[in-house]
Amino acid sequence: MKKTGLLILGSCMALSLTFGLVAADHVDAPDVATTTTDITDFYAFEGATQDNTVFVANVQGLLPPGSTAQFDENVLVEINIDNNGDLVEDLIIQAIPRDGVMYFFGPYSPSATGLNSTIDADTQLTGQVDISTGATATTETANGISYFAGLREDPFFFDFNQFNAVVGGMAPNGFNNPGNDDFDGTNILSIVVEVPNTLLGGTFTHPAGTGVEVFNAWVEAKRKQ
């Protein structure tokens, strides 16, 4: 895999990048609503083969059809993986855009945990993909990991107007069945990574006593400081 894009990355931010955490939740967190750090949803599920796990991080929700919204080059999207149950990230997968390309780093063990992050751009660049801007999805596979980044229709189903009515005490019968998908036809910017489970560092036994093997995962959007 060529690393030509890394030169652009280094010239803009240097090789050690520091980012601060900004919280988010589907366009309703005041500090990030309508901003490029707003996380709409995070999904993790079994891939087409049970030996892989797919992570999906969506940002910048409620984009209208035909939107020309772009990923923010000052925002790092970081997927965190805890595989021993202590709720501290053991591995991270990082994604950051440059000039129409999304660069991916990891999964790898971070040098420090917590709200601030750095990118080990010297050794941890594992893949890159051209950012898709239209209906056609561009994907790439490198080092056994598959990648996508670009504009997609928002998959989240939410009867938002009825929710507001319920919360406001104006809907005594609660939610409708079926409800109305008020997000239908809106778009998001999506980052998708499919990773072999052998690269995720193992699992731990679910604490509820079910005997199920699990790992914890969460996503953060971090703006350059």
N, C-alpha and C positions, 0 to 999 in steps of 0.2 A: 504493500500500500504506500503510495506516495505521501509525503508530508509537506507538499508545497504550501498548503493553506496555513501551516503552522507559522510560516514567516510573517504572514499578515497578522496572525494572532499575537505573535510576539512583539511586533512593532507597535501595536495598539495598546497592549497592556503589560508588556514584559512577560516573562515566563512564569512568574509566581503571582497569581491573581488573588486579591482579597475581596470578599463580598459580604454584605450584611444581610441578615434575614429580614424579609417582609412577609407578614402573615396574609392569608387570603382565604376566601370561601365563596365561590360562585357569585361574584360581583356584589357582595353585600358587606364586605369589610370596608369601613370608611376610609382607611388609610390607603387602600389599593383599588377601590372601585373605579372602573374605567381606565386603569393604568395598565402598563405592559407587564407588571408583576402579578397581576390578578390570576390566581389559579382557579379554574372552574371545577375541575374534577381530576381524580387520580384513580386509575384502575390497575389491578394486577391479577392475572389469570393464566391458566395453563395454555400453552401454545398449541399449534397444530399437532405437535408431538408432545407427549406428556413429559418428555425429558427437557422441555424448554419452559421458561416463564416469560410472559409478555408484560411489560410495564408501559402504561400510557399516561402521560402528563399533559393536560389541556390548559391553555391559558387564553386570556383576552376573550371572554365570552360575549354573546349577543351581537356578534358581528353580522351585518346585513349581507344578503346575497350580492355578489360582485365586489365585496370588500377588498381593499388593497392593503389591509393591515399587515404588518411585518413583525417578526421577532425583534426584540430590542437587543442590540449588540452589547449593551451594558448590563444585561440581566442573565445570570447563570441559573439554569434549572438543574436541580440536584435531586436524584433519587437516592434515598437512604435505605440501607438494608441492615437489620439487626437479626443475627442468626443464633444468638444465645439467650434471648429473652430479657436482657437488662435494659431495653429501650434506649440504648445508645448505638449509634451507627457503627457497624463493623466494616461495611463496604459502602462505597458510593459509586454512582454512575452520574457523570456530569455532561451537560450539553450546553453549548454556547454558539451563537451564530456569527458568521463573518462573511460579508459580501455574497449573500445568497447560498451559503453552505452552512450546514449544521455540523459542528465538530463534537465528537463524543470521546469521553475519557473514562476508563474503567470498564468493569467494576474493579476497584482497588481499595486498599485500606488507607483512610485519610491520615495525614500526619498529625492532625488534631481534630477533636470532635467539638460539636457545639454549633453556635449560631453563625460563626464566621467560617469561610471556606477559602481554600487555595486550590488552584489547578496545577497538578504536576504535569505540565505540558512537555517536559523533556522525555519522559518515558511512558506516559499513560495514554497517549492518543491511540485509540483502538479502532476508530472508524469515522467516516464522514459521509454525508449525503447531500445532494442538491436539494434545496428547500422547494417543495411543490407549491405552486401558486394557483393551479387550476384543478379541473376535475381529474386529470391524470395523476396518479400517485407514483412518484419516483422512489424506489427503495434501493438499498445497497446492503451487501453482506460482506463482512470482513472479520477475520479471526473468529469465525463461528457465530458472530452476533449480527443480527439484521437490524436495519435502521430506517426510520421514516421521520420526516419533519415537514409540516405544511398545513395549509388550510383544509379543514374538513367540516362537514355538518355536525353540529353539536349533538352527541348521542344521548344526552341527559334528558329524561322525561320529567316534566314538572308542570303541574297545574297551578301556575303562579297566582293567577287571579283568584282562584278558589282558596288557595292557601291564605292569601291576604284577607279574604272574607271570613275564613275560619278563625284566624288570629284576631280579627277585629270584632268577633262576636256577631257577624252578619250572616252566618251560615249554620243555623241550628241543626241541620241534618248532616253536617260534616262534609266530607269530600264526596264528589260524584264518582259513580262507577258505570261506565268508564269516564275518566277525567279528560280534560283537554290539554294537549301538549303545547304550552305557550312558548316553548323554545323551538318548536318545529320550524324549519327553514332558516334558523340562525346558524352562524358558523363560529368555530373556534380555531385557534392555532394549536396543532397537536404534535407532540413528540412521542414516538413509539420506538421501543427497544425490545427485541426478543433475544433472550440470553439463555444459553445452556445452563441447566441447574448446577452442573459441575463447577461453574464459575461463581456461584453465589454463596459458597462457604458453608453449606450445611444447614441443618434445621435444629429445632429444639422441641421437646414434648409440650403440647398445649397444657397450660397450668390448670385447666378445668378438669383434668383427669380423664380426658377422652382417649388418651393415647395417640392422638393425631399429631403428626410431625408438621411444624409450621415455621415460618419466619415472619418478622414484622417488616413493613415497608411503609415509607412516607415520602412526600415530595416537598421541596422548598424552592421558592423563587428568591434569588439573592441579587441585589443591585450592587454594582461596583461602588466602592467607597472612595 
